[in-house]
Amino acid sequence: MKSPFSFTRRAFVKKSMIATAGLPLASSFANSQDKESIITATNTVPLSWLDTQYSSLFKGTTWGTPWPKGQLKKGTELTLASNENIIPTQTWPLAYWPDGSLKWTAHAISKNEKLSEKIQLKIGKSSKPATSLAIEDSAESIKIDTGKIQCEISKNGQTLITSLKSAGKEIGQNGKLVLSVQDKVEGGESFRIDTFEGKINKVIVEQSGAIRAVVKIEGTHENAQKKSILPFVVRLYFYTEAESIRMLHTIIYDGDENKDFIKGLGIRFSVPLNEPLYDRHIRFVGENKGVFAEAVQGLSGLRRDAGRVALDAQIGGKTVTQIPDNVLKNIQYIPAFGDYTLFQGTPDAFDIQKRTKTGYSWVQSAYGGRASGTGYLGTPKGGLAFGIRNFWQSYPAQIDIKNAHTALGEVTLWLWAPKAPAMDLRAYHDGMGEDTYEKQLNALDITYEDYEPEFGRPFGVARTSELQIWALAETPSNEMLTDIAQQIQEPPLLVATPEYLAGVGIFGSAFSLPDKTSPKKQVIENQLDFHFDYYKKQIDQRRWYGFWNFGDVMHSYDQDRHVWKYDVGGFAWDNSELSTDLWLWYYFLRTGRSDVFRMAEAMTRHTGEVDVHHIGRFSPLGSRHNVQHWGCSAKQLRISTAANRRFYYYLTADERVGDLMREQVNADRTLRTIIPGRKIGQKAPLSDPKGEYASVSFGTDWGALSAAWLTEWERTENPQIKAKLLNSMRTIAEQAHGFFAGGAIMELATGKYQQEDAKKISVSHLSAVFGLAEICAELIDVVDMPIFEKAWLQYCQLYNGTAEEQKAVLGESLKKLNLEQGHARLTAFAAMRNKNPELGKRAWKEFYAGEGGIRKPSMQITKLAGPKVLNPIDEGVGISTNSVAQWGLAAMQCLAFAGKELE
């Protein structure tokens, strides 16, 4: 019997061209047409608070908003309304559609008493704030006045923040980066600790506006002998009328992991203290809004009663005005505790100690589980509040307060705690004799680890941390300090509603709103929810935390040991394998759940920094999954891809993630020397003395490059980047078999591919599962290039096609390919673009068959406890991260592209 889907290549091409020609590119996605017309008619974007909470301590936020193609011209004014009250807003473009209209805009607001839960962004005249940021940029420094605080930033030397004042009074000074490096970590030999301070190389005002300003500081850490290590990028964020400064801190590891062991990494401030010792206050926020609150010189618990008035004032952080004579005459004999330390050595335990001063013993003061990483040092007349975001999640972390009994106290926020063992980034094994490709492939066969000497080094990996500094006019109440801690740990963010995001036509329209209107859809939606909730719980149960680990999840599960394969070669940390990042972000876009956003945010921070080499021979490639995040010798664009970062950037306007995506624009040049398939026959171009060409696959390589080029083009409208992207698209499509050629030689300057042998057919099951499917969907929506759409739809339709269909078009079948379930979303996309319901039904058949994925999705949980396992855990059935991510993406995109065919 003849298959209803069989066709000749000529018929396929003709049908594809007709289908493509008949579809309006801007509104071809069925799930977006109605929404777009509503949006265009109302010119209003409904916004909501991510965590459904708005605090009176809110100081400012920045977010991104998308717009339908052609709706907003450049220069269109936008206004923010909250219950019909106009809120002053700072606006700037983030991305443009090809027609020059605005695709994404960024917005910043500051504290405003008229803000509420109901907020809308509208086309209309914007308003200015009552108080604008004042910025003075000179040759020596940058001075910023928010109206509440005044900050002076140095442009040279080793002091980043020279002075921080509140209403003219100095609250903090001498803000600098500090680093300790140890030369050994084991053995009987003595070791040496060297100290470094951050040295400024470059300072710029990256953004200067009435409401928001950003200062970017670049430099490196330097010791007394002028040795440099660990380049850094620090961004300082200011909002008008805010008492706080947000700080984004990035370091890049450029040491020798065998002798440069980081012992402490932090940020230090000095705090002037001029009040009596009993009016100097220490605060640490623990967990569940618990607060450790003490004075340097305590008046409670004495043999002589200090009186209710004095005690209430001291405990409340107020000025003590009445001290009885029998206490006052001997007050010098009450010990003054000048040093305090809070140490979070594990994700589950912290302790607080204090001492009178250096040279004397510590007194154990308190214990707890998970500290918020927020504290305060100051007096009733002002002081410094501070905090490290994701403090316990990024252990080992530490907060030190020293010399609080002197005129100049000191606060150090340790991102790597000096009380912890030194950071050890050495390889976890000695190579086991894998000195040839043959041996390395044999090892890959047994442990799934792709090893190669000198490829598993951490040189060039980065880590970004977030902190806040608050200059307060008085000692905060415990309630206020816990609110500050909440602001630090869950920064307020405005987001467009899922209904709007699903209708506006972004990210390839590869998602739709949750829909439980039919039994089949309800089963899928429930399974999507289950998978996310399971991983969220696994993160905590398995303690996937730590300075270098937080944000990642594990790759595969060991049912026999009841543990994830944390120690088995390439089965350990996931490192974005098979698009875990995309799964989380698309799930967030359709649900708007804050816990999904926070998990995806942490993953974006991790996978974009730790899993990628930012300097050195491998830059800017990422590392495949491994026991150590940087340990695999497969350095590839599929991990560093900008496709994984675009969501967070556009939703938050985060400058650091913008940097990470820009790093990838010229990543094709690294492929000349770090050839992805070098162990299986891929070679550098012959006769290329000037290094003008590279072998670039159409799948994981070009998928990543096209994401970087598309993003850079829409961010900057750069015509050279546009030409390179379009050249690559066209020359892929011009191959005899389009994407089925697998790859070709690219001219790096132009992005043009050379023509491959017309007989060549090469296809990998990995090509489309690292963002290629999603980026191609977006490219087809953005770029009017029928020949490219034809080539991509051919790939989408034939990958899971029958042998007869494949042979009719390609001249041969593709044999047995893996990941059929994940590729069902490609079939669904082709069905939508071709308006082919039968193809949509085929997509669902492929999805439910579960080949190369999850055949029988389950929500069954087995609860295990001791003595069978070390700690109580939930164990799922047949769950692996690759399968869950691909199942989730296939489910969401099949619903978006072929939802009508499910029934």
N, C-alpha and C positions, 0 to 999 in steps of 0.2 A: 504493500500500500504506500502511495506517495505521501510523504510528510507534508502537512499543511504549511511548514516553514521552509521547505526546500526551495532553492532559487539559484539562478546562475549569477555570476559576478556582475554581468551587465544589468540583469534585472535588479540586483541589490543596489548598485550604484544609482540606477534610474529612480528607483523607489525612494532611496535616501535623499536624493537631490530634490525630488518633488516635495517630499515631506518637509525638508528643511526650508525650501523656498516659501512654503505656505504658512510658516509659523512666524509671528511677530516676536523678535528676540526679547524685547523688554518684558513681555507678559505671557511668555509661552508656558509658564509653569501653572498648571491648573489650580494649585492650591494658593496662588497669589493674586489672581485676577480681581476677585471681589474686594479683597482687602486694599489693593492699590487704589481702586476707584474711590473707596471710602476715605483713605488717607489724603488723596489729592483733593477731595471735596472739602474736607474739614481743615486741612493744613495744621493738624494737631497731633502730637505724639504723647500718649499717656505714659507716665513714668511712675515707678514705685521704688520704695527703699528696699534694697536687697534683703536686709535682715528684719524687715518690718518693724524697725525701731528708730525713733528719732529722739536724740538726747538733747537736753538743754545745753550740754557741753559741746555740741556739734561746732566744729571750727571751719569746715570746708571739705569739698570733695570735687573730683573731676571724673567725668564719664563721657562715653561716646554714644552717638545716636545715628542710625542709618536712615537714608532717604531713598525713595524710589527713583529710578532713572528718569532724568529730565525734570524733576519737580522743583529743585532749588537751583537757581543760578548763583554763580559766585557773587559774593557781596550781599546776598539776601540777609536781612536782619532777622534775628530770632529772639524771642522773649520767653521767659519762664514764668508761669503763673501758678500760684499756690492758693487755692480757694479764692480765685479772682484777684489776688494780690500779686503785683508784679515784683519779681525777685531779680535784683541786679545779677547779670550773668556775663561772664567772659566767654567768647566763642571764637573758635578757629577751625579751619578745615583739616580733616585727617585724610580724606581720600576723595577722588573725583571719578565720575563715570567717563567713558571715552568721549561723550559729547560735551564735556566740560562742566556738567552739572555736579552738584555736591553729592557724594555717595555716603560719606561719614563726616560728621562734625563733632568736635570736642567742646565740652562746656565745663566751666568751673563756677562754683558759687561758694560764698563764705557764710559765716554766721548771719542769720536773719530771723528776727522774732516772728515774722509772718510765715515762716516755713511750716508746713504741716504734712500730713500723710498724702493728701491729694495734690498731685503736681502734674502740670502739662507743659510741654514745650510747643511753642506756636510760632508761626511766621508773624512777625510784628516788630515794632520798634523796641529795641532793647533799652534798658535803663542803667544808669551808672550808680555805683555804690556811694553812700554818704561819705565814706572815708576810703580813699584809694591808697594802694601801696605806694610808698615813696622809695625810689631806688636811686642811689648815687654811685655811679661807676667811675672810679678813678684809676690811675696807673698803679696804685699801691693796694687798693682795697675796694670792696663793694659793701655799701651800707644800705640796709633795707629796714624800713620802718613800716610795721603792719598797722600802726595806730595803737597797738597794745604793747608790742615789744620792739626793740631796736637791736639789730644784729649787724656786726661788722665782720666781714669775711676777708681774710688776707689773700693776696694774690701770689705770695711767695713765702719761702721759709717752711717751717714745720708746724705752724699753728694755723689750723683751718678757720676756726671761729675765734677771733680775737676777743670779742666782747658780746655779751648778751644781756640786755637791760629790759627791765619792766618799768614803764613810766619814768624812765630816766635813771632808775637805780640798778646798779650792776648785780645781776643774779648769777651769771656764769661767765667764765673767761678761759682762755688758754685751751680751747677745744682742739684736741689732736688725736691722731691715730697712733696706737701703740701695738707693738709686736714683739714677742719673745720667740727665739728660735734655739732649739736644742740640737747638739751635734750627734748625740747617740741616744738610743732608747733602751738598750739592753747590754748585758755583759758586765763584768766586774770592773771595767775601767771607769774612771771618773768622767763625767760629762761637763760640757760647758754650755751656759745659756747666754746668748747674745741678745741685746735689746736694740730695737729699731723704732723709729718714729716716721710717720708719713711725711714725705717731702713733696711739696706742691710743684707740679710742672706747668699746669695750665688751668686757668679759671675763666669761665665765660658765663654771662647771663644768657641762659638758653631760652628763657621766656620772660618777658617783662610786660605785665598787664596791670590793670587797675585792681583786679581781684586775686590773681595768681601770678607768682614769679617762681622761676626755677633757676638755680645756680648749679652749674656742673664743674666739679673739681677733679682733675686728673693728676696722678702722681705715682710715686712708688715709695716703699719703705726703705729707709736708709739708716745705717748704724754710724758709730763714731768714726769708723775707718772708711766711710763713704761706700761701703758695700750696699748694693741695692737688691731688693727682693720683693716679690709680691706687688705688682702694679695694682693700682686701685682706681676706681671711679666712684666718687661720692656725689650724689645729687641732693640738694637742699630745697625743700618746697615750702613756700610761704603763702598764706592767705590773709587778705585784709581783715583786720579786727581779730586776728587769731593770736593767742598767747603761745602757740605751739609751732614747732618746726618738724616737718616730716623729713626723715633722712633715709635715702636708699644707698646702701654700701655694698660695693662689689670688689672682690679681690680675684686676681688671676694667679694661679700657682705656677711659678716659673723656677722653683728651686730644684735641687737634686734630692729626690725622695729618699735616697739612702743616707743622707747626712744633714738635710735641712728639715728638722722635725718641729713643726709649729707647736710651741708650748703655751702661747697665749696670743689672742688676737682681739683687739678691742678699741673702744673710743673713750677718751678721758676728758673730763671737764674739771676745772677748779671752781669752787663755790665760796665767795666771801661770806664770812660768818662773824658778825660784830656784836651779837646779843649775848647775854649771860649764858653759861653752859646749860642751865636748866631751861632755857628758852630755845634750845637747838633740838631739832626734831628729826628722827629717823623713821621712815615708813617703808615697808615692803608689803606688796599685795600677794597673798598666797593663792589658794583656790577657793571656789565657792564664796567669793567676796570676803574671804578672811583677810584681816590686816594685822601685821606685826607693827605695833606703834610704841615707840619709846623715845625718851629724851636722852641726850648725851649724859646729863646728870639728873638722875631720877630723884623725885621728892617723895615718892610713895614707898610704903613698907619700912620706913625708918623707925628707930626707937622713939624718936620724938615726932609727934604728929604735925605735919606741915599745914594742916587745916583744909577744910573742904574747898574754900575759895581757891587756894593755890593748887590743890590737886585737880580740881575740875578744869582750871585754866590750862595746866600742863597737859593733862590727858586729852583735852580738846584742841591742843595746838595753839592756844591763845597766850598772850603775854601774861606772865605771872607777876602780879602787882603786890600781893600780900603774903609775906613769909614771916612766921613768928620769929621773935628774937632768939628763942632757944634752938631754932633750926639754923637761922642765918649766921649766928656767931661761930658755928662749927661746920658751915657748909663746905669749906675747903677740904674736909675729910671725907666727903661723899665722893667715891670714885667717879671720874668722868670717862665714859667709854667712847673713845674717839674713832675706833675702827669697827666696821661691821662687814660681814660677807654673807651673801646668799649663794649657795652652790647647788645647781641642778645637775647632778652627776649622772642621772638616768632619767628616762621619761616618767618615772613613777616616784621619785623621791628627791626632796631638797632638804637642806638643813641651813640654819642661820646660826652664826657664831659672832661673838663680839670680844673685843679686848680693849684695854685702856690705851695702849699705844705699842708701837714697834718694840720688840724685845721682851714682851711679856705674854703670858699664855692666853690662849683663846678660851672663852667661856661658852659652852654649848647653850644656845638660847631657845631654839625652836626646831621642830621638824614638820614636814608636810609632804604632800604628794606632788602636785603639779603647780608650780608657782606661775603667776601671770607674767613675771619678768618686769614688773612695774614698781617704782619706788620714789622716794622723795628725800631730799636733804635741804634743810633750811630753817628758818625761824618764823615767828608770827609776822615778821615784816618782809617776808619774801624768801623764795627758794626755788630749787630746781626739781621738777618732777621728770621722770624719764622711764623709758620702757623699750624692751626688745620684743618685736612681734614674733609669734610662734616660738616663744622662749623654751618651754619644756620640750616641744616637738623637735627642736634643733639642738638638743643637748650634745655635749656638755656645755652649759652656759653658766655665767656667774655675774654677780653684781657686787662690786666692792665700794664701800664708803670708807675713806681714810681721813685721818687728821681733823675729824669734826670737832675736836677739842681745841683746835688752833684757829687763827684768824682766817685761814684759807683751807677749807675742806676740799676733798677730792672724790669725784665719782668716776668709776671705770665700769663701762658696760662691756663685759667680755663675751664676744661671740663664740670664742673657743676658750673654755675656762682653764686658767693656769693651774687650778687644783686638780684637774684631770690629767691622766697620762698624756704625753705629747702625741700629737697627731701623727699617725703612722700610715703613709700612703705607698709603702713598698708593695711589690708584687706578692701575691699570696702563695706562689710556688716558683720553683727554680727553672721551669721550662721543660723539665722531664725529658731532656734529650731531643726535643722537637726542633731539629736544625735544618730540616728540608720540608718542602711543601708536601711531599708524600706523607711524612710522619705527621705533619700538622693536620692533614685531611683525615688520617687514621684516628687521630685524637678527637677530631671533630665528630667522627662517626660514633665514638663511645661516650663522650661527655658533652657534645654539642658546643664545645668551646673552640673558637677560632683563635689559635695562638700563633704569634710570630715574634721572635726576639726583638726587643726594643720598641715594640708597638703597644705594649700595655702600660706605658708610663703615664703619670698624671699631668705631665707638663702641658700647660695651656688650659686646663679645666678651670672653671670659675665657680664662685658662690656669691649670691646676692642676699643680703639681709636687710630688714626694714626696722627702723627705730623711730622714736619720737622724743623730742625734748620740749618740756613745757616750762616757761618762765612765769612763776606765779607770784602774786603780790602778797600772799600770806600762806601759812601752812594749810593745806586742804583738809577738810573733814575726811574721815574714813570713807564715807559714802561718796564723796566727790572723787577720791582717789580710785575707788573701785570703778567709778564711771569712766575716769580717764583710762584705766586699764582696759575697759571694754572698748573704748574708742581706738586704742592702740591695737588690740587683738582682732577686732572686727571693724575695720575702718568703714564708715558709712559710704554707701555707693548707691547712686541712682541708676536704674536700668529701665529700658523700654519693656513694656509688657510682652509676654510670649505671643500674644495675639498680633501685636504690631510686628514683632520680629519675623513671625511666620509669614506675614503678608507682604513685607517690603521688598523681598527678592534679593536676599543676601546669602553669601556662602553657598551659592549654587542652588538655593531653595531646597536643600537636601534634608529638610525636616518639616514636619507638620505638627499641629497641636495634638496632645494626647486625646485619644478618642476611644471610649469604651461603650459605644452605642451598639455593638454587636458582640456575640460571644467570642468570635475569633479575634477581633480586635482587643477585647478585654483580656484575653489570655496573653497576647503579645505585650500589651501595656503592663500587665501585672508582672510579667517576666522581666521586662526592662527595669521596672522599679526594684524587683528582687535583686537583680544583678548589682545594681548600684549599691543598694543597702547592704548587700553581702560584703562587697569590697570595702565600703566605709567601715564596717565592723571589723573586717580582717585587719585593716590598718592598725586599729587599736589593739585587737587581741594579739596580733603578731608583733606589735611594737615596731612598725616600719617607720621609725623615727631616727633622728640624728642629724648632725650638721651636714653630712654629705649625702644622707639617704632620704630625708624628709621630702615627700612629694612623689616618690616612686612607689611602685608596687612590684610584687614578685611575678615571675613569668609562668612557672609551672608547679604543680603540686605533687608531693610524694605521699601517696595513699598509705604506704606501708609504715612510714615513720610518723605519719600524721603531721607533717611539716611541709611548708613550701621549700622548694629545692634551693635553699640559700647557699649551698656549698657545692653544687654540681654544675661546673663549667658554664655553659651558656643558658642554663635553665633558671638562673637566679634572678637578679634585678632585671626588670622588663625593658627599660630604656626605650620606651615608645614602640616596641615591637608590635607590628600589625595595628598601629594607630589607636593605642589606648587613649591618647590625648584627644583625638577627634571624637571618639565615643563619648567621652565625658562632656566635651563642649557642645556637641549637637544635642545631647540629652539635656543639658542646661538650657539651651535656646528654646526648647519646646516646653520645658517645665517651669523655668524661672526659679527653681529651688536654690536657696542660699547655700545649703550644705553641698550641693553639687558644684556650685560656683567655687566655693572655698577649696574643695578637693581638686578641681580642675586648675585653679589658680596656683596652688602649691605644686602641681605637676608641671605646669608651664614654667614656673620659676626653676624647678629642678632640671627638667629635661633640656631646657634651653641653655642652662649654665653648666651643670655638672657633667652632663652626658656629651658635651661638645668641647672640642679643642679650639680656643680662641686665639692662641698664638702658637708659633712653632710649625714644624713640618706638616702636621696633620690639619692645621687650621684651614678652613672653618668646618671641618667634617666632624661628625658625631661617631660615637662608639656603639657597636652592637651589644646586645644583652650579655651580661657576664656576672660573675661573683663580685667583681669590682666594676664600678660604673665605667671606668676608662680602660678596663683590662683587655677587651677584645681587640684583635688585630684588624677586624673588619671596620675600617673607618669609612663611613658612608654618609652621603647626603640624605638618605632616607631617615636618619636620626636627627640631623641638624635642620631638617626642612622647616622653612618659614610657614608651611601649611599648618603646623602645630601651634604657632605663636599668634597667628592673625586674630584669632577670636579675642584673646585677652587684650591685645593691643587696641583693637577697635572698640572694645567695650569700656576700656579704662584710659586710653590715650597714654599708656605707660611708656616713658621715654626709653627706659632700659631695654624693654622688649623690642622697641623700635630699632635700637642699636643692633640687637641680635639678628633681626631680620635683614638689616642692611649688610651685616657681615656676610650673608649668603649670596649676595648679588654676583660676586666674582668667584664663587666657589668652584665653578667649572675649571678654573686654572689649576686647582689642586689635583684634579683628576688626571693631569698629565703625569704626575709623579706617584700619586697614591691611586693605583688602578684598582677599582673595586673587585673585578673578577680576575685578578692576576694569578690566582692559584688554580683557576680552571680554564686558562687559555686566553683570557682577554689581554691584549697587548697595546702598547702605546702606538700612535700612528708612525708609519715608516717615513723616513726622510722628512723630518720636521726640525731642522736645526735651530729655528728661531722660536720654537715652542708656540706655534700659532694654532695648533689643533689638539683635540683630545677625543678619546673614545668615550662617548656618552650614551648610555642606554636610554631608551624611550620611556622606561618605567620609573624605577626608583630614583635614577639620576635626574632625568628631565622633569619628572614630576616635582622634585624639590626645586630645581632651577626655575621652572615656570612659576611656582608659587612665589619665589623671591622676586622674580622680574615683574610679575603681575602686581605684587604689593608695592614695589618701588615705583612702578609706572603710575599706579593710581594714587600714591602718596605725593609724588613730585611732578607728574606729567612729563617726565624726562623722555624726549623723543628718541634718544639713543637706546634706552632700555625698552621702549615700546617697539622699536624696529627689531631689536634682538629677539624679543618674545615672538613677534609676528613672523619673523624669518624662520624661527625654529618650528613654529606651528605649521607653517606652509610646507617646509621641506620634510617634515615628518609625513604629512599628508600626501606629498608627491612621491614617496617611496612606492614601489610596485605593490607592496602589500601593507602599506601604511604602518600602523603600530605593530603589526605582526613581523616586521623586519627586526624588531627587538632593540635595535640601536645602530649607530653609525658614527662616522667621524664628523665632529663639529668644528667649524671655524670659530674660534673663540671671540674674535673681534665682532663678528656679525651675527652669531647664533645660527648660521646656516649649516645644515647637515649635507654631507656628500651623499650621492646616491649609492645605495647598497646593491649588490647583485640581485637581479630580479627574481632569482630562484631562492634567495635566502628567506627562510621562515624561522623565527626564533621567538618563543613565548615563555614567560616565567609566571608561575602562580603568584609571585611576590610583586610583580610590576604595578598592579593597580591597587594594592592594599596598604600603601603608605601615603595616601593622600592624592594619588593621581586621579582616582575617580571623582573626588570632590572638586579638585582644581579644574579638571576638564569640564565638569558641569558648570562651573562658574565662568570659565573662559568662553564656553559656547553662549552663555547668557550675555557676556560682556562684549565679545568680538564677533563681528559679522564676517565669518569666513566659512562659507558652505563646504569647501573642500576639506577643512579640518573637521568640521562636524561629521561629515560623511565618513572620514577615516575613524573617528572615535566611535561612532555608532556601529560601524562594522566590527570593531574590536568588542564592543559591548554585546553585540548580538551573537557573534560567533564563538566567544570564549566558552560559554556553556552550551553552544549549539551541538547538534548531532554530527557524527563523522561525515554523513552525507552532505550536510549543509556546509561544513568546513571545506570539504573536498571540492564542492561545486564552485566555491569562491576562490579558494587558495590553491587548488590543484592537489591538495593532500589534506588528510585529517591531522588534527593536533594531538592525537593520541590521548592518553589519560592525563588530565590536568587536575591539580589540587585546588582546594578552597572553593568548591562550587557554591557552597552556601553564601560565602562572603561576596562572591561575584554575582549573586542573584540581584544585587542592587544595580549592577551594570545593565542587566537585562531589563529591569524595571525602568531605568532611565531611557533606554532605547525605545521601550514601549511608549513612554510618555511623549518623547520627541517625535516618534513616528505615528502617534495616535493609533496604536495597534493593541487593542484589548487582548488579543490572543497571546501576544508577547508578554503582556502583563500577567496573564494567567500562568504562562511558563515561568515567569520570575517567582511566583509564589510556590509553584511546584518545586523549583530548585531550592527555595528557602526551606520548605518543610522537609525535603529529602535529607538535608543536613550533611551532605557529603563535605568532608574536610572541615566540619564545624561541630555544631551541637545537634545531634540527631533527635534526641528527646530531651528538650529543656526541662529542668526540674527545679522546684523550689523546696525540695526536701533538705532538711538540715539534721545532721546527727550531732548531738551534744556529747562531747567527750570531756572526761575529768580524770584526776589522778586515781590510781597510780598508772593508768594507761598513757597519760600525757603529763607533761610538766605543769601546765596551767589549763584551766577550763577553756575549751574552744568550741566554735561551731565549725562543722565540716560539711561542705556542700558536696553534691554528687556530680562528678565529671566536669568540674570547673577548671578551666585554664584561662589565663588572661587573654591569650591570642584569640581563643574561640569566643570568649565573652565579648571582646571588643568588636570582632567581625560580625558576630551574631547581632549585636546591638546596632551597628551601622547598617547592616543589611535590613534589619527590621524597620528602623526609622526611615530609611530611604525607600524601601518597598512601599511603606505606608504613604510616603509623600508622593511617590511617582506612580504607584499602581494601586493605591488604596481602594479604588472602586472595583478592581478586579479580584480583591480578596474574597468577596462573597460569591 
